[in-house]
Amino acid sequence: MKINLGDIIVFKKPHPCGGAEWEVLRTGADFRLKCVKCNHQIMISRHKAAKRIMKIIPRDDQTKNE
């Protein structure tokens, strides 16, 4: 699984605010993610994130759509 800074991750379950999209702010053994809807930031281990990911939207695809 290749995840880079700036990618958008869509989890299977939404955040309590209703948003399911998270922007990757930091990578490594764990990720720092920011909810796109409410800007809440979390740290989650790579292992837990891998189980919860439904879709990854690369940063390149985001710029093409705008």
Secondary structure, 3 states (H helix, E strand, C coil): CCCCCCCEEEECCCCCCCCCEEEEEECCCEEEEEECCCCCEEEEEHHHHHHHEEEEECHHHHHHHC
